[in-house]
Each structure stands twice: as C-alpha cells, then as structure tokens.
C-alpha cells in the first residue's frame, strides 16, 4: 500500500522523540493522557511492557526468517496475483523486481473466511471470497503467524479502548465495528540493497485501516513525518511495538487524530524485517465522524465512506492496476 508519487529523500533527522508509552502503568488517567498527546501531536508512539509474551514473538520471528530464507522460486509458488485474475488474495508478493519498493511480503489474515466487495464502484454489492495461501514450509509457519496475530489483536483492542477514552467517548465505542474484522498481518522483508540512496523499502504512505501495530528489528529504517514536515527515524527499542493512527481513525475522530505519513529505508548490508499488524474494521462498515465529536461548531470534516470499497481501492489500485482510481481520504473531505 504505497504511494508512488514521492521521490525518496536521502536522510531523516537522527533524533528519537517519538513518544514511548509504558502500558504497565496502572493509572488509566495517565495512560489516556499520554495516548491523547501522542495521537494528537504525532500520530505514532511506541509501547513497552505491553504484555505480549516474548517467547511467542521469538517463535514467530524464527519461522518468518525460515520462510524468507528459501529460494525465491519456492516462495513464488505462493503468488496468487501474478495473473491479475485474483489480485484480492493473501500470500506472498514481491516488489523487488519493480521500481516501486525494495521488499517482499507475506500477508496473512486472521479470519478463515473473508468476503470482500468484488468491485469498488458505487452501488456494486457483489462480494467475493479471498483466498489464503499458506506455505508448507516451515511446518509451524501458519500456527506461529496466527498465534502472533491473535496477540496483536488483543493489544489492538486494548489500545483502541484507551484511544476512545482519550477522545472522550465510551471505552468500547468502536469495538462493534471490528466484530467481523479483516485484520491482517504482513511480514515485510527488505533484502540488502546495493543502492540504498536510490530506493526505499516502502515509499511514503498512510495506513488505510484504523490502527497499525508494528514490530521492527534492530536494523531500523522506519521514518515518520512529523507535524513540522521533518522526517524522523523511529528508534529500535527491544520488545517494543510501534503504533500508528490510520485513515479510519482519522475519520472517526473527525481529524482530531491524523493518519501518520511514514516510509521505510533499506540497508546496504543487512536484511531488514518489519511486521505491521493492520487492525481493520469489518468490510461492510460505513465509517464517518463520531457524532459525539461533532456539533454546531465542529462540523463533520468527512463524508461517510464504505470501508470495504476504500480498502479494496487502495489495496488493489497500487502497483497492480495503475488505471484504477484509488480512493483517498481527501475524496471524502467536506469543504470548509
Ligand atoms: Fe504503513
């Protein structure tokens, strides 16, 4: 999910002031205030002492490395999108051969059956089932991915509830929209790049869903666009997760929390892994600013949008179908 309209800049500032939030702090009021501050001013923060078992993270990392260490020909057997006939499915994809991003990815959903709008056009109601491609090697790959995804889901719900409190709405105000969620994990592998100054692992973009919870390795490379327009590196903190605001949270919060613009650099000597977990609403959900956050003086800044069509447009418009109209948040902005 990358925008291709931005050329890579060479450097970001070597500062690390992305907020770090300790989730073991018992004061809910303190946590809520920290999260409000981070979401309003940054759109991103790191969490530590989050309760995700370290052994589960280690097991997951071991199998993902085994999978990507295989020859490309082996991994390509899982590609479902080569013929464009099934561009909607999950599995292995690579962008390394294109000029776009220097990376290969494996996407995995948490639900066994996922129904997606068959087209992104207005009024179209046909649905189609997404196909999931799981490799046979390593043998416990699927189990480790699903265990990891469940932990990320638990953490995402906890964070979303704190975010709701930070917006001044009921703790579980948004939970219902995730009942039939389409949450997805993505393992991103960036091989060492011989021309790191001329490529990016992932070009600048915002995440389309509600919230992203990401683990990155000690190679680092994730950069976020600060409100003042400067690119800032997100420093690697062992066992921390990076959490960022996505497009749907921007709409629900009526732009109080803005979707984070971010990108990832490549490394000339070391391979890099990062694993975003996308916390996404159910595909049938219509997203609009929460009524508690709008009134006579604070009008809704967005029109209602159909999440499934928005997601489909962004997911399948980039790279795979250059002729397709890609929906972006500014398509739904209400003019002042
Ligand atoms: Fe992203």
Boltz pocket constraint, residues with backbone or C-beta under 6 A from the ligand:
constraints:
  - pocket:
      binder: B
      contacts: [[A, 1], [A, 205], [A, 206], [A, 207], [A, 212], [A, 262], [A, 276]]
      max_distance: 6.0
